[in-house]
Every structure is written in structure tokens, then in C-alpha cells.
Amino acid sequence: MQNFSQILFVMWRETVEAMLVVGILHAWLSHHPQGRFGLRYLWGGVAAGLVGAVLLGLGIEAMNSVLSDEGQEYFQTSLMLLAAGLIVQMVLWMRRNGRRLKRDMEESLGHSVVQQRWWGVFGLAAIAVAREGSETVLFLSSLASSGAGLAGGSFWLALGLGVVLAGGTFYLLQLGGKVFSWAVFFRVTEVLLMLLAGSLLVSGVEKLIDVQLLPALVRQVWDSSGLLDDGSVLGSVIAAFTGYRARPSLTVVLTMALYWLAMWRLTRPAPVSAKASASAGVARA
């Protein structure tokens, strides 16, 4: 059950994002005089995106089934590191594009409607859903590889609960500021995603140490199991989301330090130049 919370969170977050994309497309087409003709293409694109994500998942499972035990270790380690990288990329992309996502999608839809190119609506929906679905498949495959796998009952329970919670969250977000805003949602989940990426990175590095592709440097830097054991119920949940280790190696400590230093540099606000500040002051005057 250690990965249950991780799987639940990933499914919840990614499903909410997919619902957001489809919701924007559906709302715009439903209210546009000519947009109703594109609704069938919208849902066709959604179906195509889901099929693409499912095929990716089947491909990953097929790859696992033909690899040797050693090959599976390398493959699963690669999935963990790839998933960590994708999470970081997603966080950075949302920080750059989140505010204008709705506007950009509506502009693309408007162009397709004016030109009556309904396959453009299909492609926009398919690409958006396939992107979210593919990321979800990669994340879940990397998490399942370190747990009971896809056959575990807890895995499918977490998936189902994630979808249900996503539906409820999307409904609340649609109510606007009466409950909590999209800005708050993305800010909170952004932090959780960075923690999750760090956890996957730690797990991947530990697997690389286990197969002797990386040195541990120092096998155990400290022992904080007396305060919080990462094998306990609470400790395992915190470890799953943050990469916490009660007895970390020096390589793991250095990896986490470098990771958070990089995330701080990548996510900090861009400094405002003196010239830009002066221009803003003149404009306000």
C-alpha cells in the first residue's frame, strides 16, 4: 500500500487536467454558433487520445513481459527517471503556459471553426488528451513497477478513487472562487508534483545503486528512524511523496540537494530589470 497515495494523487491530478482541457473545448464549441458541428469531432479526438494512451500502457506491459529479471530492473529504473523528468517538465510548462492555456486553445478552435476544418478540432482534442494520458501511463507504470504491479487490487482501487475525486474536484473548480480557484489548485499540486518527482528520482537512484551503476559513496549518512521510520505507515506515506529516507546514502542526499537547488533555480520568478522597472514607473505616472 506504500504507493497507493502516489497512484491516487497522479490519477487525480492528471484526470483533472484532462477534464480541464476537454471542458474548455466543449464549453467553447457549445456556445459558438457554428461550434456544435464540431462536438462529434471533439469526442472522437478524446477517444483517439485515450486509445493512444492505452496502447502505450500495453506496450510497456509487453516490454516488461519479454525482458529478463535484470532487464526489467533497468527498464523500470528508466521509467522512474523518465517519469520524474516528465513531472518536472510538466510543472515548468504549466508555469509558463497555464495562464494563457484557455486563450490559446480558444484561438486554435476559432481558426478551425472559421475555416470549417473540423479535423483540427479532432487533432487538438486528441493531442491534448493523449499528452495527459501518456504522462499518466508513464507515471503509473513507474509507480506500479515498485509495488504490486498492475494486478494489485490496491492499484485499481487507487485509480478508481482518483477518477472519482477528479470529477468532484472539477465540479468544485467550475464553481469558481466560491470554493477554491484554479490558481490555488495548480499552486498546491505544483508543489506536490515537485515532491513526487523528487521521490521518483530517489527511487531511481537507489535502483541504480542496487545494480551497481552508481556508487553509494557512504552507505548511511544518518539514522533518523527513531524519529520517523520510513517503513512505518506514516513514514511510508511521507517517503512515497517526498523521497524521505531514514537511512539515506550520501549519493541520495547529494541527489536530493542538487534536485531541489535546480527546482529553486528553475521556478523562481524572473528578476525584473532596472530598465523594465523604470518603464513601469513611467507608465504608472
C-alpha positions in Angstrom: 0.0 0.0 0.0 3.1 2.3 0.1 2.4 3.6 -3.5 -1.4 3.9 -3.0 -1.2 7.6 -2.2 1.1 8.3 -5.1 -1.1 6.5 -7.6 -4.2 8.2 -6.2 -2.6 11.6 -6.5 -1.2 11.1 -10.0 -4.6 9.8 -11.3 -6.5 12.6 -9.6 -4.2 15.4 -10.9 -3.9 14.1 -14.4 -7.6 13.4 -14.8 -8.5 16.9 -13.5 -6.1 18.4 -16.1 -7.7 16.3 -18.9 -11.1 17.4 -17.8 -10.0 21.0 -17.8 -8.8 20.7 -21.4 -11.9 18.9 -22.6 -14.1 21.2 -20.6 -12.6 24.3 -22.3 -13.1 22.8 -25.7 -16.6 21.6 -25.0 -17.8 24.9 -23.5 -16.4 26.9 -26.4 -17.9 24.7 -29.1 -21.3 24.5 -27.3 -21.6 28.3 -27.2 -20.3 29.1 -30.6 -23.0 29.4 -33.4 -21.1 27.0 -35.7 -19.2 25.1 -33.0 -21.9 22.5 -32.3 -20.9 20.7 -35.5 -17.5 20.1 -34.1 -18.7 18.3 -30.9 -18.6 14.9 -32.6 -15.0 15.6 -33.7 -14.2 16.7 -30.1 -15.4 13.4 -28.6 -13.7 11.5 -31.4 -10.4 13.2 -30.6 -10.9 12.4 -26.9 -11.5 8.7 -27.7 -8.4 8.7 -30.0 -6.2 10.2 -27.3 -7.4 7.6 -24.7 -6.7 4.8 -27.2 -3.2 6.1 -27.8 -2.5 6.2 -24.0 -3.9 2.6 -23.6 -1.7 1.4 -26.4 1.3 2.9 -24.7 0.4 1.2 -21.5 0.0 -2.2 -23.3 3.4 -1.6 -25.0 5.1 -1.0 -21.6 3.5 -4.2 -20.2 4.6 -6.2 -23.2 8.1 -4.9 -22.8 8.2 -6.0 -19.2 6.9 -9.4 -20.1 9.7 -10.2 -22.6 12.6 -8.8 -20.5 14.7 -10.8 -18.2 14.8 -10.1 -14.5 17.9 -7.9 -14.9 16.4 -6.2 -18.0 13.2 -5.4 -16.0 15.3 -3.7 -13.3 16.9 -1.5 -15.9 13.6 -0.8 -17.7 11.8 0.0 -14.5 14.6 2.3 -13.4 14.4 4.1 -16.7 10.7 4.5 -16.3 11.1 6.0 -12.8 13.7 8.5 -14.0 11.7 9.3 -17.2 8.6 9.9 -15.1 10.5 12.2 -12.7 11.8 14.2 -15.7 8.3 14.4 -17.2 6.8 15.7 -13.9 9.4 18.4 -13.8 8.7 19.3 -17.4 5.0 19.4 -16.8 5.4 21.7 -13.8 7.6 24.1 -15.8 5.3 24.0 -18.8 2.2 24.8 -16.6 4.1 27.7 -15.0 4.9 29.2 -18.4 1.6 28.4 -20.2 -1.1 27.8 -17.6 -2.4 31.4 -17.6 -2.9 31.6 -21.3 -3.9 27.9 -21.9 -7.6 28.8 -22.2 -6.9 31.7 -24.6 -4.6 29.7 -26.8 -7.0 26.8 -27.1 -9.9 29.1 -27.9 -7.8 30.8 -30.6 -7.0 27.5 -32.2 -10.6 26.4 -32.1 -11.7 29.7 -33.6 -9.4 29.2 -36.5 -10.7 25.7 -37.1 -14.3 26.8 -36.9 -13.9 29.7 -39.3 -12.1 27.5 -41.8 -14.6 24.7 -41.1 -11.7 22.3 -40.5 -13.3 20.1 -38.0 -10.4 17.7 -38.1 -8.4 20.5 -36.5 -10.8 20.2 -33.5 -10.3 16.4 -33.6 -6.5 16.8 -33.6 -6.4 19.4 -30.8 -8.5 17.2 -28.5 -6.6 14.0 -29.4 -3.2 15.6 -28.8 -4.3 17.2 -25.5 -5.8 14.0 -24.1 -3.0 11.8 -25.5 -0.5 14.0 -23.8 -2.2 13.8 -20.4 -2.9 10.1 -20.8 0.6 9.2 -21.9 2.1 11.1 -18.9 -0.3 9.3 -16.6 0.6 5.9 -18.1 4.3 6.5 -17.7 3.9 7.8 -14.1 1.6 4.9 -13.1 3.9 2.3 -14.8 6.9 3.6 -12.9 4.9 3.5 -9.6 3.4 0.1 -10.2 6.9 -1.4 -11.0 7.9 -0.8 -7.4 4.7 -2.1 -5.9 2.3 -5.0 -6.6 2.2 -4.1 -10.3 -0.9 -3.6 -12.4 -2.5 -6.8 -11.0 -2.7 -5.4 -7.4 -6.2 -4.7 -6.1 -4.9 -1.5 -4.4 -3.6 -0.2 -7.7 -7.0 -0.4 -9.4 -8.7 1.0 -6.2 -6.4 4.0 -6.3 -7.2 4.5 -10.0 -10.9 4.4 -9.4 -10.8 6.8 -6.4 -8.5 9.1 -8.3 -11.1 9.4 -11.1 -14.0 9.9 -8.7 -12.0 12.6 -6.7 -11.1 14.3 -10.0 -14.7 14.5 -11.0 -15.6 16.1 -7.7 -12.6 18.5 -7.9 -13.5 19.6 -11.4 -17.1 20.3 -10.3 -15.9 22.4 -7.4 -13.4 24.3 -9.6 -16.2 25.1 -12.0 -17.9 26.9 -9.2 -15.1 29.4 -9.3 -14.0 31.4 -6.3 -16.9 30.2 -4.2 -14.9 27.2 -3.1 -11.3 27.5 -4.4 -9.8 28.7 -7.6 -7.8 27.1 -10.4 -4.8 29.2 -9.4 -4.9 27.7 -5.8 -5.3 24.2 -7.2 -2.4 24.5 -9.6 -0.1 26.1 -7.0 -0.7 23.4 -4.4 -0.5 20.5 -6.8 2.6 22.0 -8.3 4.4 21.7 -5.0 3.1 18.1 -4.5 4.3 17.2 -8.0 7.8 18.5 -7.4 7.9 16.4 -4.2 6.6 13.4 -6.1 9.3 13.9 -8.8 11.9 14.0 -6.1 10.6 10.8 -4.6 10.7 9.0 -8.0 14.3 10.4 -8.6 15.4 9.0 -5.2 13.8 5.6 -6.0 15.5 5.6 -9.4 18.9 6.5 -7.9 18.6 3.8 -5.3 17.9 1.2 -8.0 21.0 2.4 -9.9 23.0 1.9 -6.7 21.5 -1.6 -6.3 22.6 -2.7 -9.8 26.0 -1.0 -9.1 25.7 1.6 -11.9 26.1 4.3 -9.2 28.3 4.2 -6.1 26.6 4.8 -2.7 29.7 6.8 -1.6 28.7 6.5 2.0 26.2 3.7 2.7 24.4 5.5 5.6 24.8 9.2 6.3 22.4 9.3 9.3 19.7 7.3 11.0 16.5 9.2 11.8 14.4 6.0 12.2 14.0 6.8 15.9 12.1 10.0 14.9 10.3 8.7 11.8 10.9 5.3 10.3 10.2 5.2 6.5 9.0 1.6 7.0 6.1 2.7 9.3 2.6 3.6 8.0 3.1 7.4 8.3 6.8 7.2 7.3 6.0 5.2 4.1 3.4 7.8 3.0 5.8 10.7 3.6 8.6 8.7 1.9 6.3 8.0 -1.1 5.6 11.7 -1.6 8.9 13.3 -0.6 11.6 10.8 -1.1 12.4 10.8 2.7 14.8 8.1 3.8 15.5 7.4 7.4 18.9 5.9 6.5 20.0 7.6 3.3 23.2 7.1 1.4 25.4 10.0 0.5 24.5 9.7 -3.1 20.8 10.0 -2.3 21.5 13.1 -0.1 23.5 14.7 -2.8 20.9 13.9 -5.5 18.1 15.5 -3.5 20.2 18.6 -2.7 21.0 19.1 -6.3 17.4 18.4 -7.4 15.9 21.0 -5.1 18.6 23.5 -6.0 17.7 23.0 -9.6 14.0 23.3 -9.0 14.6 26.5 -7.0 16.5 28.0 -9.9 14.0 26.9 -12.5 10.9 28.0 -10.7 11.9 31.2 -9.0 10.4 34.4 -10.5 12.4 36.1 -13.2 14.2 39.2 -11.9 12.8 42.5 -13.1 15.4 44.6 -14.8 16.0 48.2 -13.8 15.0 49.3 -17.2 11.7 47.4 -17.1 11.1 48.9 -13.6 11.7 52.4 -14.8 9.4 51.9 -17.8 6.7 50.6 -15.5 7.1 53.6 -13.2 6.8 56.0 -16.2 3.7 54.1 -17.4 2.0 54.4 -14.0 2.9 58.1 -13.8 
